[in-house]
Amino acid sequence: MKNMFIFLIFIAICAIAYHDLTDGTIHMIRSQTTDKQTNDLPYREVTVQRGDTLLSIIEREINGQLPVPIDKLIADFQALNPHVNAHSLQIGKTYRIPQYKRK
């Protein structure tokens, strides 16, 4: 009986591991973006995904390195998102991200 119970636990663990590897249990949130402009500062609305930082979002959007100093990026972000700390983005929330042209 003990061997049967261990075997069933083993099968359950294998099934759970297979499900995690194929379908996954973490739901990924796709970036939803919208181009807009306010106060002569173009921006895009981006929904934050797991692992995103302000810098990684900008670099992904322009497909390269940050074309402005980091201080300007933070100032522009906070101008577009009053009362939001640029260092504390929350997964699943949508923020206005400044758009910069690639140098």
Biopython code that builds the backbone (N, CA, C, O; Angstrom):
import numpy as np
from Bio.PDB.StructureBuilder import StructureBuilder

atoms = [
    (1, "MET", "N", (0.817, -1.191, 0.000)),
    (1, "MET", "CA", (0.000, 0.000, 0.000)),
    (1, "MET", "C", (0.866, 1.263, 0.000)),
    (1, "MET", "O", (0.569, 2.235, -0.694)),
    (2, "LYS", "N", (1.949, 1.228, 0.797)),
    (2, "LYS", "CA", (2.841, 2.378, 0.879)),
    (2, "LYS", "C", (3.500, 2.633, -0.476)),
    (2, "LYS", "O", (3.641, 3.783, -0.893)),
    (3, "ASN", "N", (3.901, 1.562, -1.162)),
    (3, "ASN", "CA", (4.519, 1.711, -2.479)),
    (3, "ASN", "C", (3.543, 2.299, -3.493)),
    (3, "ASN", "O", (3.939, 3.109, -4.331)),
    (4, "MET", "N", (2.286, 1.906, -3.427)),
    (4, "MET", "CA", (1.265, 2.446, -4.339)),
    (4, "MET", "C", (1.074, 3.939, -4.091)),
    (4, "MET", "O", (0.962, 4.712, -5.043)),
    (5, "PHE", "N", (1.035, 4.352, -2.833)),
    (5, "PHE", "CA", (0.875, 5.765, -2.487)),
    (5, "PHE", "C", (2.057, 6.581, -3.010)),
    (5, "PHE", "O", (1.854, 7.656, -3.575)),
    (6, "ILE", "N", (3.276, 6.096, -2.836)),
    (6, "ILE", "CA", (4.466, 6.789, -3.335)),
    (6, "ILE", "C", (4.427, 6.877, -4.856)),
    (6, "ILE", "O", (4.777, 7.907, -5.431)),
    (7, "PHE", "N", (4.001, 5.797, -5.507)),
    (7, "PHE", "CA", (3.889, 5.802, -6.964)),
    (7, "PHE", "C", (2.879, 6.849, -7.439)),
    (7, "PHE", "O", (3.144, 7.558, -8.410)),
    (8, "LEU", "N", (1.727, 6.957, -6.773)),
    (8, "LEU", "CA", (0.713, 7.954, -7.149)),
    (8, "LEU", "C", (1.223, 9.381, -6.932)),
    (8, "LEU", "O", (0.950, 10.267, -7.742)),
    (9, "ILE", "N", (1.951, 9.601, -5.860)),
    (9, "ILE", "CA", (2.543, 10.926, -5.617)),
    (9, "ILE", "C", (3.542, 11.257, -6.720)),
    (9, "ILE", "O", (3.581, 12.384, -7.212)),
    (10, "PHE", "N", (4.345, 10.274, -7.104)),
    (10, "PHE", "CA", (5.323, 10.471, -8.175)),
    (10, "PHE", "C", (4.622, 10.835, -9.490)),
    (10, "PHE", "O", (5.067, 11.743, -10.193)),
    (11, "ILE", "N", (3.548, 10.147, -9.824)),
    (11, "ILE", "CA", (2.789, 10.431, -11.052)),
    (11, "ILE", "C", (2.200, 11.845, -10.983)),
    (11, "ILE", "O", (2.226, 12.572, -11.976)),
    (12, "ALA", "N", (1.674, 12.238, -9.832)),
    (12, "ALA", "CA", (1.104, 13.580, -9.675)),
    (12, "ALA", "C", (2.178, 14.644, -9.854)),
    (12, "ALA", "O", (1.939, 15.651, -10.521)),
    (13, "ILE", "N", (3.345, 14.443, -9.276)),
    (13, "ILE", "CA", (4.441, 15.409, -9.419)),
    (13, "ILE", "C", (4.872, 15.512, -10.876)),
    (13, "ILE", "O", (5.123, 16.612, -11.368)),
    (14, "CYS", "N", (4.959, 14.398, -11.562)),
    (14, "CYS", "CA", (5.323, 14.406, -12.989)),
    (14, "CYS", "C", (4.281, 15.158, -13.815)),
    (14, "CYS", "O", (4.633, 15.929, -14.708)),
    (15, "ALA", "N", (3.008, 14.936, -13.520)),
    (15, "ALA", "CA", (1.940, 15.623, -14.254)),
    (15, "ALA", "C", (1.993, 17.124, -14.014)),
    (15, "ALA", "O", (1.807, 17.909, -14.944)),
    (16, "ILE", "N", (2.242, 17.526, -12.782)),
    (16, "ILE", "CA", (2.335, 18.959, -12.461)),
    (16, "ILE", "C", (3.542, 19.582, -13.147)),
    (16, "ILE", "O", (3.441, 20.678, -13.697)),
    (17, "ALA", "N", (4.675, 18.904, -13.125)),
    (17, "ALA", "CA", (5.875, 19.416, -13.782)),
    (17, "ALA", "C", (5.652, 19.532, -15.288)),
    (17, "ALA", "O", (6.068, 20.515, -15.901)),
    (18, "TYR", "N", (5.002, 18.540, -15.882)),
    (18, "TYR", "CA", (4.708, 18.596, -17.318)),
    (18, "TYR", "C", (3.813, 19.797, -17.640)),
    (18, "TYR", "O", (4.053, 20.513, -18.612)),
    (19, "HIS", "N", (2.798, 20.006, -16.831)),
    (19, "HIS", "CA", (1.894, 21.150, -17.045)),
    (19, "HIS", "C", (2.652, 22.470, -16.935)),
    (19, "HIS", "O", (2.449, 23.362, -17.758)),
    (20, "ASP", "N", (3.522, 22.611, -15.933)),
    (20, "ASP", "CA", (4.309, 23.835, -15.774)),
    (20, "ASP", "C", (5.205, 24.089, -16.976)),
    (20, "ASP", "O", (5.332, 25.225, -17.433)),
    (21, "LEU", "N", (5.820, 23.043, -17.480)),
    (21, "LEU", "CA", (6.754, 23.212, -18.588)),
    (21, "LEU", "C", (6.059, 23.465, -19.918)),
    (21, "LEU", "O", (6.604, 24.169, -20.768)),
    (22, "THR", "N", (4.883, 22.914, -20.116)),
    (22, "THR", "CA", (4.206, 23.086, -21.401)),
    (22, "THR", "C", (3.270, 24.287, -21.412)),
    (22, "THR", "O", (3.385, 25.141, -22.291)),
    (23, "ASP", "N", (2.355, 24.375, -20.468)),
    (23, "ASP", "CA", (1.384, 25.468, -20.453)),
    (23, "ASP", "C", (1.815, 26.607, -19.545)),
    (23, "ASP", "O", (1.516, 27.769, -19.822)),
    (24, "GLY", "N", (2.500, 26.293, -18.489)),
    (24, "GLY", "CA", (2.935, 27.297, -17.536)),
    (24, "GLY", "C", (1.830, 27.658, -16.565)),
    (24, "GLY", "O", (0.644, 27.544, -16.874)),
    (25, "THR", "N", (2.237, 28.090, -15.397)),
    (25, "THR", "CA", (1.265, 28.515, -14.401)),
    (25, "THR", "C", (1.316, 30.010, -14.181)),
    (25, "THR", "O", (0.431, 30.569, -13.533)),
    (26, "ILE", "N", (2.340, 30.673, -14.712)),
    (26, "ILE", "CA", (2.442, 32.125, -14.616)),
    (26, "ILE", "C", (1.836, 32.710, -15.879)),
    (26, "ILE", "O", (2.267, 32.400, -16.989)),
    (27, "HIS", "N", (0.849, 33.544, -15.702)),
    (27, "HIS", "CA", (0.176, 34.161, -16.836)),
    (27, "HIS", "C", (0.963, 35.389, -17.267)),
    (27, "HIS", "O", (1.169, 36.312, -16.479)),
    (28, "MET", "N", (1.392, 35.394, -18.499)),
    (28, "MET", "CA", (2.137, 36.525, -19.030)),
    (28, "MET", "C", (1.160, 37.582, -19.520)),
    (28, "MET", "O", (0.164, 37.273, -20.175)),
    (29, "ILE", "N", (1.456, 38.816, -19.198)),
    (29, "ILE", "CA", (0.636, 39.932, -19.640)),
    (29, "ILE", "C", (1.328, 40.544, -20.840)),
    (29, "ILE", "O", (2.476, 40.981, -20.748)),
    (30, "ARG", "N", (0.649, 40.574, -21.939)),
    (30, "ARG", "CA", (1.209, 41.152, -23.153)),
    (30, "ARG", "C", (1.195, 42.669, -23.048)),
    (30, "ARG", "O", (0.264, 43.257, -22.498)),
    (31, "SER", "N", (2.227, 43.289, -23.578)),
    (31, "SER", "CA", (2.270, 44.745, -23.564)),
    (31, "SER", "C", (1.183, 45.288, -24.465)),
    (31, "SER", "O", (1.046, 44.887, -25.621)),
    (32, "GLN", "N", (0.428, 46.190, -23.921)),
    (32, "GLN", "CA", (-0.577, 46.882, -24.708)),
    (32, "GLN", "C", (-0.087, 48.315, -24.836)),
    (32, "GLN", "O", (0.076, 49.016, -23.837)),
    (33, "THR", "N", (0.146, 48.747, -26.072)),
    (33, "THR", "CA", (0.732, 50.060, -26.248)),
    (33, "THR", "C", (-0.181, 50.941, -27.075)),
    (33, "THR", "O", (-0.887, 50.476, -27.970)),
    (34, "THR", "N", (-0.151, 52.202, -26.762)),
    (34, "THR", "CA", (-0.920, 53.209, -27.477)),
    (34, "THR", "C", (-0.037, 54.436, -27.612)),
    (34, "THR", "O", (0.523, 54.907, -26.623)),
    (35, "ASP", "N", (0.094, 54.963, -28.828)),
    (35, "ASP", "CA", (0.892, 56.172, -29.047)),
    (35, "ASP", "C", (0.042, 57.393, -28.769)),
    (35, "ASP", "O", (-1.085, 57.499, -29.251)),
    (36, "LYS", "N", (0.594, 58.329, -27.979)),
    (36, "LYS", "CA", (-0.085, 59.590, -27.686)),
    (36, "LYS", "C", (0.969, 60.652, -27.469)),
    (36, "LYS", "O", (2.166, 60.364, -27.456)),
    (37, "GLN", "N", (0.515, 61.892, -27.296)),
    (37, "GLN", "CA", (1.448, 62.972, -27.040)),
    (37, "GLN", "C", (0.794, 63.969, -26.098)),
    (37, "GLN", "O", (-0.387, 64.282, -26.247)),
    (38, "THR", "N", (1.555, 64.471, -25.127)),
    (38, "THR", "CA", (1.060, 65.474, -24.202)),
    (38, "THR", "C", (2.171, 66.449, -23.874)),
    (38, "THR", "O", (3.317, 66.045, -23.680)),
    (39, "ASN", "N", (1.846, 67.720, -23.810)),
    (39, "ASN", "CA", (2.813, 68.763, -23.459)),
    (39, "ASN", "C", (4.103, 68.649, -24.270)),
    (39, "ASN", "O", (5.193, 68.773, -23.714)),
    (40, "ASP", "N", (3.992, 68.420, -25.557)),
    (40, "ASP", "CA", (5.143, 68.288, -26.451)),
    (40, "ASP", "C", (6.060, 67.126, -26.073)),
    (40, "ASP", "O", (7.200, 67.062, -26.533)),
    (41, "LEU", "N", (5.574, 66.220, -25.249)),
    (41, "LEU", "CA", (6.354, 65.045, -24.869)),
    (41, "LEU", "C", (5.604, 63.804, -25.349)),
    (41, "LEU", "O", (4.626, 63.392, -24.726)),
    (42, "PRO", "N", (6.058, 63.203, -26.459)),
    (42, "PRO", "CA", (5.356, 62.011, -26.943)),
    (42, "PRO", "C", (5.512, 60.863, -25.948)),
    (42, "PRO", "O", (6.553, 60.702, -25.310)),
    (43, "TYR", "N", (4.449, 60.076, -25.838)),
    (43, "TYR", "CA", (4.512, 58.936, -24.929)),
    (43, "TYR", "C", (3.724, 57.777, -25.485)),
    (43, "TYR", "O", (2.937, 57.914, -26.421)),
    (44, "ARG", "N", (3.958, 56.641, -24.884)),
    (44, "ARG", "CA", (3.257, 55.417, -25.242)),
    (44, "ARG", "C", (2.770, 54.798, -23.946)),
    (44, "ARG", "O", (3.509, 54.767, -22.962)),
    (45, "GLU", "N", (1.545, 54.307, -23.928)),
    (45, "GLU", "CA", (1.020, 53.637, -22.752)),
    (45, "GLU", "C", (1.419, 52.171, -22.816)),
    (45, "GLU", "O", (1.127, 51.479, -23.792)),
    (46, "VAL", "N", (2.087, 51.705, -21.772)),
    (46, "VAL", "CA", (2.615, 50.349, -21.740)),
    (46, "VAL", "C", (2.163, 49.667, -20.457)),
    (46, "VAL", "O", (2.249, 50.243, -19.373)),
    (47, "THR", "N", (1.682, 48.443, -20.590)),
    (47, "THR", "CA", (1.335, 47.628, -19.436)),
    (47, "THR", "C", (2.583, 46.855, -19.024)),
    (47, "THR", "O", (3.175, 46.142, -19.834)),
    (48, "VAL", "N", (2.975, 46.996, -17.775)),
    (48, "VAL", "CA", (4.222, 46.418, -17.274)),
    (48, "VAL", "C", (4.096, 44.903, -17.149)),
    (48, "VAL", "O", (3.106, 44.384, -16.633)),
    (49, "GLN", "N", (5.119, 44.212, -17.633)),
    (49, "GLN", "CA", (5.214, 42.757, -17.536)),
    (49, "GLN", "C", (6.180, 42.397, -16.416)),
    (49, "GLN", "O", (6.933, 43.247, -15.940)),
    (50, "ARG", "N", (6.158, 41.161, -16.006)),
    (50, "ARG", "CA", (7.078, 40.674, -14.976)),
    (50, "ARG", "C", (8.511, 40.895, -15.435)),
    (50, "ARG", "O", (8.866, 40.552, -16.563)),
    (51, "GLY", "N", (9.329, 41.465, -14.567)),
    (51, "GLY", "CA", (10.739, 41.686, -14.866)),
    (51, "GLY", "C", (11.039, 43.008, -15.546)),
    (51, "GLY", "O", (12.207, 43.339, -15.748)),
    (52, "ASP", "N", (10.014, 43.775, -15.905)),
    (52, "ASP", "CA", (10.228, 45.057, -16.569)),
    (52, "ASP", "C", (10.724, 46.122, -15.605)),
    (52, "ASP", "O", (10.314, 46.178, -14.446)),
    (53, "THR", "N", (11.614, 46.963, -16.108)),
    (53, "THR", "CA", (12.005, 48.187, -15.425)),
    (53, "THR", "C", (11.780, 49.316, -16.418)),
    (53, "THR", "O", (11.571, 49.071, -17.606)),
    (54, "LEU", "N", (11.822, 50.538, -15.939)),
    (54, "LEU", "CA", (11.636, 51.666, -16.844)),
    (54, "LEU", "C", (12.689, 51.637, -17.945)),
    (54, "LEU", "O", (12.375, 51.855, -19.115)),
    (55, "LEU", "N", (13.923, 51.371, -17.574)),
    (55, "LEU", "CA", (15.011, 51.326, -18.549)),
    (55, "LEU", "C", (14.820, 50.193, -19.556)),
    (55, "LEU", "O", (15.026, 50.391, -20.754)),
    (56, "SER", "N", (14.431, 49.011, -19.086)),
    (56, "SER", "CA", (14.263, 47.883, -20.016)),
    (56, "SER", "C", (13.105, 48.132, -20.984)),
    (56, "SER", "O", (13.165, 47.716, -22.142)),
    (57, "ILE", "N", (12.057, 48.805, -20.518)),
    (57, "ILE", "CA", (10.929, 49.115, -21.404)),
    (57, "ILE", "C", (11.377, 50.068, -22.503)),
    (57, "ILE", "O", (11.077, 49.846, -23.676)),
    (58, "ILE", "N", (12.093, 51.125, -22.134)),
    (58, "ILE", "CA", (12.568, 52.102, -23.123)),
    (58, "ILE", "C", (13.500, 51.431, -24.123)),
    (58, "ILE", "O", (13.366, 51.630, -25.331)),
    (59, "GLU", "N", (14.446, 50.635, -23.624)),
    (59, "GLU", "CA", (15.390, 49.979, -24.529)),
    (59, "GLU", "C", (14.692, 49.002, -25.459)),
    (59, "GLU", "O", (15.098, 48.853, -26.612)),
    (60, "ARG", "N", (13.644, 48.331, -24.978)),
    (60, "ARG", "CA", (12.883, 47.414, -25.830)),
    (60, "ARG", "C", (12.090, 48.202, -26.876)),
    (60, "ARG", "O", (11.995, 47.781, -28.029)),
    (61, "GLU", "N", (11.523, 49.337, -26.480)),
    (61, "GLU", "CA", (10.716, 50.131, -27.405)),
    (61, "GLU", "C", (11.546, 50.707, -28.545)),
    (61, "GLU", "O", (11.101, 50.725, -29.693)),
    (62, "ILE", "N", (12.764, 51.183, -28.229)),
    (62, "ILE", "CA", (13.582, 51.784, -29.289)),
    (62, "ILE", "C", (14.572, 50.795, -29.894)),
    (62, "ILE", "O", (15.309, 51.122, -30.824)),
    (63, "ASN", "N", (14.574, 49.584, -29.350)),
    (63, "ASN", "CA", (15.441, 48.527, -29.866)),
    (63, "ASN", "C", (16.918, 48.912, -29.787)),
    (63, "ASN", "O", (17.672, 48.692, -30.736)),
    (64, "GLY", "N", (17.322, 49.476, -28.673)),
    (64, "GLY", "CA", (18.709, 49.872, -28.493)),
    (64, "GLY", "C", (18.913, 50.493, -27.130)),
    (64, "GLY", "O", (18.112, 50.298, -26.216)),
    (65, "GLN", "N", (20.003, 51.252, -27.003)),
    (65, "GLN", "CA", (20.328, 51.884, -25.735)),
    (65, "GLN", "C", (19.565, 53.184, -25.547)),
    (65, "GLN", "O", (19.053, 53.767, -26.503)),
    (66, "LEU", "N", (19.499, 53.625, -24.303)),
    (66, "LEU", "CA", (18.799, 54.844, -23.921)),
    (66, "LEU", "C", (19.457, 56.054, -24.579)),
    (66, "LEU", "O", (20.653, 56.277, -24.391)),
    (67, "PRO", "N", (18.694, 56.846, -25.352)),
    (67, "PRO", "CA", (19.283, 57.975, -26.057)),
    (67, "PRO", "C", (19.370, 59.261, -25.234)),
    (67, "PRO", "O", (19.881, 60.264, -25.732)),
    (68, "VAL", "N", (18.889, 59.258, -23.995)),
    (68, "VAL", "CA", (18.932, 60.442, -23.132)),
    (68, "VAL", "C", (19.528, 60.036, -21.783)),
    (68, "VAL", "O", (19.585, 58.848, -21.467)),
    (69, "PRO", "N", (19.971, 61.006, -20.989)),
    (69, "PRO", "CA", (20.468, 60.657, -19.644)),
    (69, "PRO", "C", (19.347, 60.056, -18.792)),
    (69, "PRO", "O", (18.176, 60.391, -18.970)),
    (70, "ILE", "N", (19.708, 59.184, -17.886)),
    (70, "ILE", "CA", (18.727, 58.496, -17.045)),
    (70, "ILE", "C", (17.928, 59.479, -16.193)),
    (70, "ILE", "O", (16.753, 59.245, -15.912)),
    (71, "ASP", "N", (18.567, 60.587, -15.778)),
    (71, "ASP", "CA", (17.858, 61.598, -14.987)),
    (71, "ASP", "C", (16.715, 62.212, -15.789)),
    (71, "ASP", "O", (15.638, 62.466, -15.250)),
    (72, "LYS", "N", (16.953, 62.449, -17.081)),
    (72, "LYS", "CA", (15.904, 63.009, -17.939)),
    (72, "LYS", "C", (14.775, 61.996, -18.126)),
    (72, "LYS", "O", (13.600, 62.363, -18.125)),
    (73, "LEU", "N", (15.131, 60.736, -18.284)),
    (73, "LEU", "CA", (14.124, 59.695, -18.421)),
    (73, "LEU", "C", (13.215, 59.656, -17.198)),
    (73, "LEU", "O", (11.992, 59.609, -17.327)),
    (74, "ILE", "N", (13.811, 59.675, -16.022)),
    (74, "ILE", "CA", (13.015, 59.623, -14.790)),
    (74, "ILE", "C", (12.156, 60.871, -14.649)),
    (74, "ILE", "O", (10.994, 60.777, -14.254)),
    (75, "ALA", "N", (12.711, 62.042, -14.967)),
    (75, "ALA", "CA", (11.941, 63.289, -14.883)),
    (75, "ALA", "C", (10.770, 63.268, -15.864)),
    (75, "ALA", "O", (9.657, 63.657, -15.511)),
    (76, "ASP", "N", (11.019, 62.813, -17.099)),
    (76, "ASP", "CA", (9.943, 62.739, -18.098)),
    (76, "ASP", "C", (8.871, 61.733, -17.678)),
    (76, "ASP", "O", (7.678, 61.991, -17.839)),
    (77, "PHE", "N", (9.293, 60.597, -17.144)),
    (77, "PHE", "CA", (8.338, 59.588, -16.687)),
    (77, "PHE", "C", (7.457, 60.148, -15.582)),
    (77, "PHE", "O", (6.242, 59.956, -15.594)),
    (78, "GLN", "N", (8.070, 60.844, -14.623)),
    (78, "GLN", "CA", (7.294, 61.380, -13.511)),
    (78, "GLN", "C", (6.415, 62.547, -13.946)),
    (78, "GLN", "O", (5.380, 62.796, -13.328)),
    (79, "ALA", "N", (6.807, 63.267, -14.997)),
    (79, "ALA", "CA", (5.947, 64.317, -15.538)),
    (79, "ALA", "C", (4.702, 63.704, -16.190)),
    (79, "ALA", "O", (3.609, 64.263, -16.106)),
    (80, "LEU", "N", (4.882, 62.555, -16.836)),
    (80, "LEU", "CA", (3.754, 61.878, -17.490)),
    (80, "LEU", "C", (2.906, 61.087, -16.498)),
    (80, "LEU", "O", (1.722, 60.856, -16.742)),
    (81, "ASN", "N", (3.495, 60.677, -15.397)),
    (81, "ASN", "CA", (2.815, 59.855, -14.391)),
    (81, "ASN", "C", (2.990, 60.497, -13.011)),
    (81, "ASN", "O", (3.791, 60.018, -12.208)),
    (82, "PRO", "N", (2.255, 61.568, -12.728)),
    (82, "PRO", "CA", (2.409, 62.210, -11.420)),
    (82, "PRO", "C", (2.089, 61.229, -10.286)),
    (82, "PRO", "O", (1.221, 60.367, -10.421)),
    (83, "HIS", "N", (2.784, 61.372, -9.202)),
    (83, "HIS", "CA", (2.578, 60.557, -8.002)),
    (83, "HIS", "C", (2.960, 59.091, -8.195)),
    (83, "HIS", "O", (2.495, 58.228, -7.451)),
    (84, "VAL", "N", (3.812, 58.802, -9.197)),
    (84, "VAL", "CA", (4.290, 57.435, -9.412)),
    (84, "VAL", "C", (5.803, 57.450, -9.299)),
    (84, "VAL", "O", (6.473, 58.294, -9.895)),
    (85, "ASN", "N", (6.338, 56.506, -8.526)),
    (85, "ASN", "CA", (7.781, 56.382, -8.387)),
    (85, "ASN", "C", (8.307, 55.519, -9.533)),
    (85, "ASN", "O", (7.840, 54.397, -9.731)),
    (86, "ALA", "N", (9.264, 56.033, -10.277)),
    (86, "ALA", "CA", (9.813, 55.315, -11.436)),
    (86, "ALA", "C", (10.518, 54.027, -11.034)),
    (86, "ALA", "O", (10.724, 53.147, -11.870)),
    (87, "HIS", "N", (10.889, 53.908, -9.764)),
    (87, "HIS", "CA", (11.599, 52.718, -9.292)),
    (87, "HIS", "C", (10.647, 51.651, -8.770)),
    (87, "HIS", "O", (11.091, 50.573, -8.375)),
    (88, "SER", "N", (9.356, 51.928, -8.762)),
    (88, "SER", "CA", (8.377, 50.990, -8.182)),
    (88, "SER", "C", (7.234, 50.705, -9.144)),
    (88, "SER", "O", (6.068, 50.878, -8.789)),
    (89, "LEU", "N", (7.554, 50.273, -10.352)),
    (89, "LEU", "CA", (6.510, 49.922, -11.311)),
    (89, "LEU", "C", (5.843, 48.632, -10.860)),
    (89, "LEU", "O", (6.498, 47.735, -10.330)),
    (90, "GLN", "N", (4.532, 48.547, -11.075)),
    (90, "GLN", "CA", (3.785, 47.370, -10.646)),
    (90, "GLN", "C", (3.346, 46.554, -11.857)),
    (90, "GLN", "O", (2.875, 47.103, -12.853)),
    (91, "ILE", "N", (3.505, 45.240, -11.758)),
    (91, "ILE", "CA", (3.137, 44.325, -12.836)),
    (91, "ILE", "C", (1.639, 44.458, -13.113)),
    (91, "ILE", "O", (0.826, 44.467, -12.189)),
    (92, "GLY", "N", (1.288, 44.559, -14.388)),
    (92, "GLY", "CA", (-0.110, 44.613, -14.794)),
    (92, "GLY", "C", (-0.676, 46.020, -14.872)),
    (92, "GLY", "O", (-1.754, 46.210, -15.435)),
    (93, "LYS", "N", (0.015, 47.010, -14.323)),
    (93, "LYS", "CA", (-0.461, 48.389, -14.389)),
    (93, "LYS", "C", (0.043, 49.033, -15.674)),
    (93, "LYS", "O", (1.088, 48.664, -16.208)),
    (94, "THR", "N", (-0.727, 50.005, -16.154)),
    (94, "THR", "CA", (-0.377, 50.714, -17.380)),
    (94, "THR", "C", (0.178, 52.086, -17.023)),
    (94, "THR", "O", (-0.413, 52.821, -16.232)),
    (95, "TYR", "N", (1.314, 52.419, -17.613)),
    (95, "TYR", "CA", (1.971, 53.697, -17.369)),
    (95, "TYR", "C", (2.240, 54.390, -18.692)),
    (95, "TYR", "O", (2.312, 53.753, -19.743)),
    (96, "ARG", "N", (2.386, 55.706, -18.622)),
    (96, "ARG", "CA", (2.800, 56.483, -19.791)),
    (96, "ARG", "C", (4.326, 56.486, -19.816)),
    (96, "ARG", "O", (4.977, 56.952, -18.881)),
    (97, "ILE", "N", (4.873, 55.965, -20.890)),
    (97, "ILE", "CA", (6.323, 55.864, -21.044)),
    (97, "ILE", "C", (6.759, 56.851, -22.118)),
    (97, "ILE", "O", (6.243, 56.799, -23.234)),
    (98, "PRO", "N", (7.697, 57.752, -21.814)),
    (98, "PRO", "CA", (8.132, 58.713, -22.838)),
    (98, "PRO", "C", (8.756, 58.002, -24.027)),
    (98, "PRO", "O", (9.468, 57.008, -23.883)),
    (99, "GLN", "N", (8.467, 58.539, -25.201)),
    (99, "GLN", "CA", (9.040, 57.980, -26.428)),
    (99, "GLN", "C", (10.202, 58.856, -26.858)),
    (99, "GLN", "O", (10.076, 60.078, -26.937)),
    (100, "TYR", "N", (11.305, 58.239, -27.128)),
    (100, "TYR", "CA", (12.486, 58.942, -27.600)),
    (100, "TYR", "C", (12.869, 58.392, -28.958)),
    (100, "TYR", "O", (12.670, 57.213, -29.251)),
    (101, "LYS", "N", (13.422, 59.268, -29.778)),
    (101, "LYS", "CA", (13.899, 58.815, -31.072)),
    (101, "LYS", "C", (15.315, 58.265, -30.896)),
    (101, "LYS", "O", (16.102, 58.754, -30.085)),
    (102, "ARG", "N", (15.597, 57.266, -31.657)),
    (102, "ARG", "CA", (16.911, 56.629, -31.616)),
    (102, "ARG", "C", (17.947, 57.570, -32.192)),
    (102, "ARG", "O", (17.716, 58.193, -33.228)),
    (103, "LYS", "N", (19.089, 57.678, -31.529)),
    (103, "LYS", "CA", (20.161, 58.563, -32.039)),
    (103, "LYS", "C", (20.927, 57.889, -33.138)),
    (103, "LYS", "O", (21.861, 58.474, -33.688)),
]
sb = StructureBuilder()
sb.init_structure("model")
sb.init_model(0)
sb.init_chain("A")
sb.init_seg("    ")
for serial, (resi, resn, name, xyz) in enumerate(atoms, 1):
    if name == "N":
        sb.init_residue(resn, " ", resi, " ")
    sb.init_atom(name, np.array(xyz, "f"), 0.0, 1.0, " ", f" {name:<3s}", serial, name[0])
structure = sb.get_structure()
